[in-house]
Amino acid sequence: MKKIILLTVSLMGISASAQQTMAPELLWKLGRVSALGLSKDGKNVVYKVSTPSVKDNKSASKYYTVPVAGGAATEIKEYKELLKDRYVSPDGRLFLHHKEVKVEKVLGKDYYPELEKSTAQVYNGLNYRHWDTWNDGTYNHVGFSPVNDKDNFTDIMPGEPYDSPQKPFGGEEDYTWSPDGKSIIYVAKKKAGTEYAVSTNTDLYGYNLETKQTVNLTPNNPGYDTNPNFSPQGYLTWLQMKRDGYEADKNDIIVRVNGKDINITAGWDGTVDSFTWSSDGKKIYFSAPVDGTKQLFEVAFSATATAFTIKQVTDGMFDINTIVDFTGSKVIVERADMNDATEIFSYDMKTKKWQQLTHVNDAIYSGIALSRTEKRYVTTTDGKKMLVWVILPPNFDANKKYPAILYCQGGPQSALTQFYSYRWNFQLMAANGYIVVAPNRRGMPGHGVQWNEQISKDWGGQVMEDYLSAIDNVAKEPYVDKTRLGAVGASYGGYSVFYLAGIHNKRFKTFISHCGVFNLQSMYGTTEEVFFTNWDSGGPYWEKDNAAAQKTYSQFNPVNMVAKWDTPILIIQGGIDYRVPIGQGQEAFQAAQLRGIKSRFILFPDENHWVLKPQNALVWQREFFGWLKETL
């Protein structure tokens, strides 16, 4: 057997003998940092810190500036005047923004005004609910107002039943001014009802303020077109996925030069998260997942070039989550890792040196012992090299034995990088005495397009072998208690837990599934983004001559494997989760109970696919670790 090389990196050499470890209550005292931009003079970073209040069950925000050169932060009351506002037109007269407008009749009282107490909702097509909200006939519409009269809104999409920004997660990045201020560029999926639910075809549209006419700028691309922006030279630039219905397709940077679209990253074996231009327009910088992290990349741009070379700028065991701005040779970014929540850093691209600018959570971290993250590579059953993160408890002692948890990532095509979560927090899991095994299994970006795509229509195939290869490899270590292994995950990770429960052959002693897909057939019938299930499942369950779909609904469907369940399972579900609707959790719990399997069902009636309210989050953490203590 080939010896596996283990690269061990201690994230902080800190004497922890007298320190406490991370706890749920401490986790929810951390300030959540988000950069708002550079000040107009380029000397300060403006940022927001949101701090949850468990008592009030909500978060409060404060605003600060900190010098780019480093130094003490200063609290401010008003931040907007400090920043250049990209939503003010180039001539300074108009303000670009969006608002919700009522477009369609949906409610009973819309049809029958005299029945104003009616609670009826009437739909003629799909897209009747999305993420956590039922469609009530209102849509996000882009428009503009005089700078000094922002309530005087001119809707550039009057009467159109389409959203811009896109729901549920689109924001101000979905629209921008043209450099001459004569046009507004915005993102929209101009499909309605059932056609909307089965497609990912968003386009860029240009609205001319003089003619009041709108033109589709990307009519020939059937997939996602998003994040419109302009280079300093005035070239329209955006992110593009090619295939309709595939939400996790390779994301490329497109630059339009004299009517010709140039794909800057076509020859690069990766997918782009976000991008920004250098101030001189000679380079594009972008962030992207790579080998279990998120890093900064650059590409030199020339309008006449026929090929482009991608260069990785940063490297390390951290995630660059946001490129804030540039000043001189420095780039300002948001950065995090598995032991540290997001803070703002500068990176000098000449000296290659990092400088941490914000220190919002230093006091808390200085008082706790940190976990240790190891990076190892495991050989899969088909002979591939797979990255596996192993997170060890604080004060780890290799002479002791520890229980281990297999973490199953959701998505299914979400990167498993050095992220810092306030729910699936590896630092917290390790602090409770568990070794966390987090494999970058098939379906994850950052390891090439082929690796990322292999999970589609193969949910219960090679990826399950990847999971088992990871846990079996780590379980061979003398410090792992092989009799105390668990598996946990959410969304596709929750599906993974349900599926592993039927094939694990006594490996695991306990399972936890949060908002997991349990029955692929009823999932197809109730989820709101049908394009996702069409792509990943291969099509509808009723297409008997569709081999890919029939394999999914029979061989890869956890509901068909319940007879093999024999292990305690905790099932958690959000009541307003319309991506993986409530019935998935209910079906799984009912099956476990009727089969006499030790099980528990936790419902958060007012939470969606995530758990966002502080008190609910603490209940979630206490139940999660309570279940592990009881069953593992």
N, C-alpha and C positions, 0 to 999 in steps of 0.2 A: 504494500500500500504506500502510495506517495505521501510523504510527510507534508502536512499542511503548515504553511508559514503563517505565523501569528504575529501581527503588528500590534503592540500594546502601547497606547498613548494615555498617560495620566493627564486629564484636563486641568488639574490644578494640584500642585504639590503642596498640600496644606496639612498641617498637623491637626488631626481630627479627633484625638483621643478624648478631649473634653467638650466636644461640640455636639449639639443636637443634630437631628437629621430632618429632611424635608417632611412636612405633614400637610394634610389637606387645608387646614386653617391657615397655615403659613403661605401655602401656594396662592391662596386667594387674598393675600395681603400685598402681593407683588404689583408694582406699577407697570402698566402696559404702555410701552413707548411707541409712538408713531411720528415720523418726521413729516413736517408740513412743507419744508423747502428751505432754500437759502434766502436770507434777507436781500433786499435790493442792492445793497452795497457789497454783497458777497462775503461779509465778515462773520456772520453768525448763522447758525442753524436754528430754525424755528421748529419747535416740536410740541407734541401733546402727550400728557401722561394721564391715562384713565386708570383709576383705582377702584376696585370693587368694594362695596360696602355690604357685608353679609347682613348686618342689622337692617339696612334700608332696602336690601334685595335689588340693588342697582349700582351703577358706577357713576362716579363724578370725575370730571376732567379739569385739569389745569394746564396752562400754557407757559412755555419757557423759551428762552434763547440761550445758546451756548456758543462761545467763540470757536470758529473753525480752527484756530491755532491752539485750542485747548484752554481750559480755565473753568471758573465757576459758572454755574447756570444762574440765570436771572428769571424770576417769575414775572410774567406780564399779564395784563388783563385783556388786551386787544392785540390780535396778531395779524389781521388781514392787511392793515396798512403797511406792514413790514415786508410783505411779499409782493412780488410781481404777479399780477393776476392775468393768467393766460386766457381768461374768459371775458376780459374786456377787449373790445374790438381794437384793431391797430390804430384807428383814429381817436380812440378814447371815448366814443359817444355811446356805444351799446354794450350791454352785459348779456352774455350767453349763459343760459341756465335751462332747467327743465322743471316741470311740475306735472302732477296727476290731473287729467281731465276726463270728464265723463263723456263717453263716446257711444256706448251701446246700451240698449235696454236688456237688462238681465233680471232685475228684482221684480217681484210681483207688483210692487207699487209703481214701477216704471211702466208696466202695461196697464195697470188699473189704479190710477191715482186715488180714487175714492177708497181703496182698500189699503190705507197707509200703514196698517199694523200687520199686513201680510209678511210672512217670512219666506215666501216662495222664491226660488231661483230657477230661471228657465234657460236651458242651453240647447243649442242646435248643432253643436260640434264639440270636439275635444278642446283641450286647453281651458277647461272649465275650472281647473285649479292648478296651482303651480307652487312647488316647494312647500309653503305653509299657509297659503292664502287662496281663498276661493275668488274667482273672477267676478267682480261686481259691475263690470262694464267700464271701469276706469283704466286709463293707460298712461304710462310715462310719455310725455311729449316734449321735444326740444323746442325752444323759442328764444326770444330776446326781448329785452326791455331797455329803455333809456337808463343810463347809468344812475341818474338821480331820481328815477321813478321805477324801481324794480317790481312794483306791483302791476305796472302797465305792461302786461305780458302779451307778446305776439306769437301765437302758435304757428309754427311752420309746417305742422302736420294736421291741420284742422279736419276733424271728422274721421281720421284714419284709425282703424282698430289695431294699431301696432305700437310696440314699446320702443322707446329710445330715451334713456338708457334701457338696455335689456334687463328683464327681470329673470331671476331674483338678485343677481349679484352685480349687474352693470352699474357704472357710476359716471362721473364726469369725464373719465377717460374715453367715453363713447362718443364724444363730440368735440369739435375744435373749429377755430376760425381759419380760413385760408389766409396766407400771408398778406394779401392785398385788402383783406377785410370785406370783400365783395360776396363771399360765399361762406356757408356753414357746411362742414362735413360731419356727417353723423352715421352711426351704426343702427341698423334695424333689420329685423327678420320680417319682411313684408308678406307674411303668410298668416292666415287666420284659421281658427277652429282646428279641425283634425289635421289639415295640411301643416299647421304650425307644429303640432305635437310630434309629427313623424320626421321633421327636418331640422338640420342645423344650419341652413343656408341664410346666414346673415350677410348683408352687403353694406358697402359704403355708399352713401348718397350725398350728393352735392345740391344744396339749396341756394339759388341765386337771389340775393336781396333785391336786385333791380327788377328782374323779370318775374320773380316769385315762382319760378319753375324749379322742379326737382329732377335730377338726373341720377340714374343708377350708375355708379362709377366702377362697379365690379360685376357686371351682369353675367360674365362667362365663368365665374368660379362658383361651383355648387356647394362648397363648404363654408366654414367660418371665415369672415373678414372682420377684423376687430382692431382696436387701438390705433385710430388714424392720428397721424402727426406729420409735421413738415420738417425737412432739413433746413439748415440756415440758408441754403441756396433756393429753397422753395419746392423741393421734390416731395411729393406725397409719399408717405411711408406708412406701412401698416403690417399687422400680423395676419397670416393666412394659413388655413387648413384646406386641403384640396377636396376631400371626399364628404359628400352629404351624408348625414346620419352618424358620422364617426366623430364623437366629441373629443377623443384623445388622439386624433391624427397628428402627424408631425407638424409642428407650428413653425413656419418660416417667416423671415423678414423680407418684405417686398418693397422695392423702391421704383416709383414711376418716373421715368426720364423721357421727356418729349413724346409721351404717349406710349412708351414701351415699358412693360413691367419686368423688372430685374429681380430674380430670386437670389438674394445674397447668401442664404444658408442652404441652398439646394444640395450642394455637395458635401455638407457636414452631417455626420451621423448622430444627430441629436435633435432636441426640440426646445424652442425658445420660450422662456417665461415672459420677459418684458425687455424693452430696449429703450435707448435714448441716443441722440446724436451728440457728438462733441461740438463745442461752440464754433469751431471753424468749419464744420461740415465735412471733415476729412476722414472721420472714423465713426462707426456705430459701435456702441457698447451694449451688451445684453447679458442678462442673467439666465442660467440654465442649470438643470440638474446634471451631475456627472459623478459617477462612482460613489453614490450615497451621500453626496453633499450638493450644495448649490453655489456656483462660482460665477465670477465675472469674466466675460469674454470680450474681445474686440475684433473688429474687422475693418481694414482700410478700404475706403470707398473711392471709386472713380467711375464717372458716368460712362466711360469708354471701355472699362474692364470687361473681360469675358469670363474671368474666373476670380474667386475671392478666397483668401486664406484666413481661416479662423484661428485666433490665438487665445489661449487661456491665460488670463491676467493674474488671477489669484489662485491659491491652493491652500487647503488646510481643513481641519475637522470642524467646520462651521458651515452655516448657510448664509448666503447673501440674499436677503428676501426682497429688498427694494433698493434700486439705484436712485438716490435722492437728487444729486446734482454734482457738478464739477466746479472746482475753483483752483486755478493754477494747475499744478501737477497732481492735485489731490481729487479723489472721488469720494463723495460722502454716501454712505450706505447704511441700511439697517442690517444688523448681523445678530445671529443667535446660534446656540448649539444645545445639545441635550442636557447640559447642566446650567445653562444661562438663558434667561428670557431676553427678548430683543432689546438691544441698546444701539445707539448711533455711533458709528466709527468713521474715521477718515483713513484712506489708504493712499499713500504717496506712490504714484506709479513710477517715479524715478528712483527713489531710494528703496522701494519695496517694503516700507515700514507702515505698520498699523498704529493708529492712535485712537483709544476709546474716548469719545467726547462726552457721552452721558453716563451717569453712574447712579441711575435711579434705584437699583436694587442691590447695590454693593453692601449696604449695611446688613441686609437679610442674609445674603450669601456668605458674608464673612463669619456669621455665627453658626453655620451649618457645615457638617461634613458632606462632601460631595461624592457622588458615584463615580465609577471609573468606566470609561468606554473603550472597548477593544474592537478592532477591525480584523475580521478573518475572512478567508475565502474557502468555500466548501465546494467540493466536486459534486455535481448533480447526477442523477441517474442516467442522464443522456450525455454525460461527459463534459458539461459546461462548468465554467468557474462562476460561482455565485457569491457576492458580497453578503456577509452576515454581520450585523452589529450585535455585540454582546455587551450588555451593561451590567456591571458588577456592583454589589451593595457597598455603601460607605464602610470604611474599616475592613475591607474584604480580607479574609484569611483563607488562603488556599489549602490549609490543613483541615478546614471545616467543610461540612456538606450543606448545600443550600438548595431549596426548591427552585424550580425554573419555570418561567412562563414563556410560551411561544406567542409572540405578538403577530397578529395577522392584519396587515394593512388593508384599508379600504380602497375605493376608487372605481373599478379595480386597477386603474392605470394612474395612480397617484404616486409621486416619488416618496420613498422612505429615506429621508435625509437627516441632517442634524437639526431637525425641527424641535421647537419647544412648545408643547401643548399644555393647556390648562386642564385637560381631562385625561387624555392618554399620555400622561407625563411619566417618562421612563425614570427620571430622577426620583419621583415619588414612589414608583413601584420598587425600585432598588432600595430605597430608604426603608421600605417595609420588610426587607430581608429576602427579596426575590432576585434571582438572576433573570434578566430579560433577554430573550433571543429574538432578534428582529431581522428576518431575512429579506433581502432585496430580490424576492422571487420573480418568476416570470410575470411580465405585465408592468414592470416599473420603468419609467424613463430614467435616463442617465447611464444606460448600458447599451446604447445603440437602438435603432428603430426596430430591428427584428426582434430583439428581446422584449421590447415594449409591446409589440403587436401580438406576440404568441399566445396571449391569454384570451383574445377574442374568440368566442365560440368554443372555448376549451376550458371553461371555468373549473371543471372537476378533473382535468387531465394532468398535464405535466406540472402545473403550479402546485397541486397537492403533493406530488412527489418532492417538489422543492421544499415545501414546508417540512415534510418528514425528514428529508436529508439534513436540514438545518438543525432540527431539535435532536436528531439521533447523533449528529456530530458533536454538538456541545454536551450532550448527556454522557458522552464517553469520558469527560473530564472527571478526575477523582473528587473534585469539590462539588459536583452536581449529584443531588439525591435523585436517582432514577425512578424511585417510587413516588416522587412528589413533583410531577410535571402537570402543568395546566396549559390551556390554550384560550386566548381572548382576542376579541376584535369587533369592529363595527362596520356596518354597511356591507361591502363585499367581504370585509374581514369577519363580519357576523355570519355571512353565508359560509365562509370558510370553516368557522367553528361548527355550524350545523352539519356541514359535509364531513369534516374530520370526525365528528361524533359517530359517524356510521362506518368509518374505515380505519380507525386508529389502532385497532388490535391491542387494546389495553394499555397503550402508551400513556394516556392522560388520565389524571385522577379527577379533574374538574374542568368545566367549560364556562365561559361567559360570552354571551352574544348581545351586542347592542344594535338595535335597528337593522338586524340582519335579514337577508333574503332567505326565506325558508321554502316557499312553494313557487317555483318559477312560472307556473301556469297562472296562479292568481296574481302574482306580481305583474305579469303581462297585462292582466285585466284591470289593474287599479293604479299602476304608477302613472305619473303625468307626462314624463318625457319618453314617449314611446319609441323615438328614434334610438334611444339607448338600448332598450330591450330588443329591438329589431336587429341592431348591429351585434350586440354581444351574445344574444341567444340564437341568432340566425334567422329569426322571423317568428310569425305567430305559431301558437301550438296547434292550430287546426289545419295547418298545411301538412297533410300526411305524406305528401311526396317530397317534402323538403328534408333531406337527410340530415343536414346540419341542425335544424331546429328540433327534429325528432330525437336526435342524440342528446341535445341539451335537456329537453323536457323529460326524458326517461333516464338516461345514464347519469346526468349531472344534476339531478333535482334532489335536494336533501329530503323532501317529503317522502320520496320513495325509499328512503334508507332508515326510517324511524324504527323499523323492526330490529335493527342492529344497535340501537342506542342502549347503553348500559351504564352511563356515567352521569353524575350530578351536573345540572346545568342551570345557570342564572340567565334569565332573558329580560332585557331592558328595552323599552319602546317609548318613542315620543308620540303623543296623541295627535299632533298636527304635522306629522311627517308624511308628506304626500309623495316623496321620492320612493321610500320603502314604507308603504302604508301600514297602519296599525294591525291589520289582519295578519301580517307576516309573523309578528311576535305572538299574537293570540293563538294562531294555528300551532306554532311550535310549543308553546306552553301547554296547550290543551293535549297535544300528542304526548308530551312528557308525563303529564299528570295521569292520563288515562293508562299509560304503560307502567305506572308505579315508580317512575324515576324521580329521585329527589330533585326538585326544581322549585324555582321561585320566579315570579313575574313582577317587575317594577314598571309602572306606567307613570310617565310625566305628561299629564294631559295637555299642558300649555307649552310644551317644548317640541321643536321640529326634529330634523335629523341630527341636530346637535343639542347640547344642554348649555344654555346661556345665562340663566338666572343664578346668582350666587348661592342662594339657599338650596336650590335644586342641585347645583353642582356639588355642594357639600354632602347632600344626601347620596348622590351618585357615588362619590368617593368612599363614603362610609360603608355603603352597601357592597361596593366592589371589594374592598379589603376585608370587610366582615365575611363575605362569602368565601374568599380565598382562605382566611384563617380557619373557617369552619370545615372546609372540604379539602384543603390542600395541606 
